[in-house]
Amino acid sequence: MIVTIPIAFFNPGTGEIRDPPLFPLFYAAIAGMIIIILYSSYKSRKERQAERAKRRSKK
């Protein structure tokens, strides 16, 4: 997804700057990164909650 952002602004075949940039491609890459970050934080939060519950139940 990080590679997608420059592709939105530069033509990969010639390396020239696109006159009208591909904004939908740019926004899709940003949205994908946000989704990945949110999902990974959600997943780690659930893992921490499960570990805490496991520690509390042992007492």
Backbone as CSV, one residue per row, in Angstrom:
resi,resn,N_x,N_y,N_z,CA_x,CA_y,CA_z,C_x,C_y,C_z
1,MET,0.807,-1.193,0.000,0.000,0.000,0.000,0.854,1.262,0.000
2,ILE,2.032,1.163,0.574,2.909,2.325,0.582,3.373,2.639,-0.838
3,VAL,3.509,1.622,-1.658,3.930,1.819,-3.050,2.797,2.441,-3.864
4,THR,1.574,2.225,-3.453,0.417,2.723,-4.197,0.341,4.246,-4.170
5,ILE,0.772,4.853,-3.088,0.670,6.308,-2.978,1.515,7.018,-4.044
6,PRO,2.794,6.650,-4.230,3.537,7.314,-5.311,2.978,7.004,-6.700
7,ILE,2.416,5.808,-6.884,1.846,5.464,-8.190,0.677,6.378,-8.521
8,ALA,-0.031,6.837,-7.494,-1.153,7.749,-7.722,-0.678,9.085,-8.293
9,PHE,0.565,9.454,-8.000,1.073,10.747,-8.444,2.075,10.663,-9.591
10,PHE,2.736,9.510,-9.750,3.733,9.345,-10.818,3.338,8.197,-11.730
11,ASN,3.587,8.346,-13.020,3.332,7.287,-13.985,4.480,6.276,-13.875
12,PRO,4.202,5.015,-13.511,5.285,4.060,-13.311,6.054,3.724,-14.594
13,GLY,5.429,3.837,-15.729,6.099,3.511,-16.981,7.118,4.546,-17.404
14,THR,6.786,5.813,-17.247,7.671,6.877,-17.704,8.330,7.642,-16.568
15,GLY,7.768,7.594,-15.384,8.313,8.326,-14.250,7.893,9.784,-14.211
16,GLU,7.019,10.171,-15.117,6.551,11.563,-15.150,5.427,11.757,-14.140
17,ILE,5.279,12.988,-13.704,4.189,13.322,-12.778,2.882,13.313,-13.562
18,ARG,1.872,12.684,-12.979,0.550,12.660,-13.632,-0.068,14.047,-13.532
19,ASP,-0.654,14.508,-14.649,-1.268,15.842,-14.644,-2.465,15.868,-13.700
20,PRO,-3.493,15.031,-13.925,-4.470,14.894,-12.838,-4.105,13.630,-12.046
21,PRO,-3.688,13.763,-10.800,-3.342,12.576,-10.011,-4.549,11.657,-9.830
22,LEU,-4.276,10.401,-9.574,-5.340,9.428,-9.352,-5.736,9.463,-7.868
23,PHE,-6.586,10.408,-7.530,-6.972,10.587,-6.138,-7.713,9.388,-5.555
24,PRO,-8.572,8.697,-6.321,-9.219,7.506,-5.733,-8.201,6.438,-5.313
25,LEU,-7.148,6.270,-6.085,-6.105,5.311,-5.741,-5.364,5.756,-4.478
26,PHE,-5.090,7.030,-4.379,-4.417,7.583,-3.198,-5.276,7.380,-1.944
27,TYR,-6.551,7.730,-2.038,-7.433,7.599,-0.873,-7.670,6.133,-0.508
28,ALA,-7.699,5.260,-1.486,-7.855,3.831,-1.196,-6.638,3.296,-0.443
29,ALA,-5.455,3.754,-0.789,-4.247,3.325,-0.090,-4.251,3.828,1.352
30,ILE,-4.636,5.075,1.542,-4.710,5.635,2.898,-5.752,4.887,3.722
31,ALA,-6.907,4.612,3.132,-7.965,3.883,3.845,-7.498,2.476,4.200
32,GLY,-6.782,1.825,3.314,-6.265,0.490,3.595,-5.297,0.497,4.758
33,MET,-4.427,1.494,4.804,-3.487,1.597,5.929,-4.221,1.829,7.243
34,ILE,-5.237,2.672,7.214,-6.011,2.937,8.429,-6.717,1.682,8.900
35,ILE,-7.282,0.920,7.974,-7.965,-0.317,8.333,-6.991,-1.305,8.960
36,ILE,-5.810,-1.442,8.399,-4.815,-2.367,8.944,-4.393,-1.946,10.346
37,ILE,-4.171,-0.655,10.553,-3.771,-0.164,11.878,-4.875,-0.393,12.896
38,LEU,-6.110,-0.079,12.533,-7.224,-0.277,13.457,-7.423,-1.753,13.789
39,TYR,-7.319,-2.621,12.790,-7.501,-4.049,13.029,-6.400,-4.606,13.924
40,SER,-5.167,-4.190,13.693,-4.073,-4.713,14.514,-4.191,-4.227,15.958
41,SER,-4.616,-2.993,16.167,-4.793,-2.515,17.539,-5.967,-3.225,18.205
42,TYR,-7.033,-3.483,17.462,-8.174,-4.225,18.000,-7.756,-5.635,18.397
43,LYS,-6.979,-6.273,17.546,-6.531,-7.637,17.805,-5.627,-7.692,19.033
44,SER,-4.690,-6.759,19.149,-3.789,-6.758,20.298,-4.549,-6.437,21.581
45,ARG,-5.549,-5.586,21.502,-6.356,-5.277,22.680,-7.101,-6.516,23.159
46,LYS,-7.658,-7.270,22.232,-8.365,-8.500,22.601,-7.404,-9.510,23.220
47,GLU,-6.185,-9.610,22.701,-5.199,-10.530,23.267,-4.828,-10.121,24.692
48,ARG,-4.640,-8.813,24.909,-4.309,-8.335,26.257,-5.459,-8.593,27.225
49,GLN,-6.689,-8.414,26.773,-7.845,-8.685,27.646,-7.899,-10.159,28.008
50,ALA,-7.615,-11.031,27.053,-7.629,-12.468,27.324,-6.523,-12.841,28.301
51,GLU,-5.347,-12.249,28.153,-4.244,-12.525,29.083,-4.580,-12.043,30.487
52,ARG,-5.186,-10.867,30.595,-5.576,-10.338,31.904,-6.614,-11.227,32.566
53,ALA,-7.588,-11.675,31.797,-8.623,-12.554,32.346,-8.016,-13.871,32.806
54,LYS,-7.059,-14.363,32.061,-6.407,-15.622,32.427,-5.613,-15.461,33.726
55,ARG,-4.907,-14.335,33.885,-4.153,-14.081,35.114,-5.076,-13.908,36.307
56,ARG,-6.191,-13.240,36.108,-7.128,-13.014,37.223,-7.812,-14.307,37.658
57,SER,-8.057,-15.197,36.733,-8.758,-16.436,37.085,-7.865,-17.412,37.824
58,LYS,-6.555,-17.266,37.742,-5.635,-18.180,38.433,-5.594,-17.922,39.932
59,LYS,-5.944,-16.740,40.381,-5.853,-16.400,41.814,-6.899,-17.052,42.629
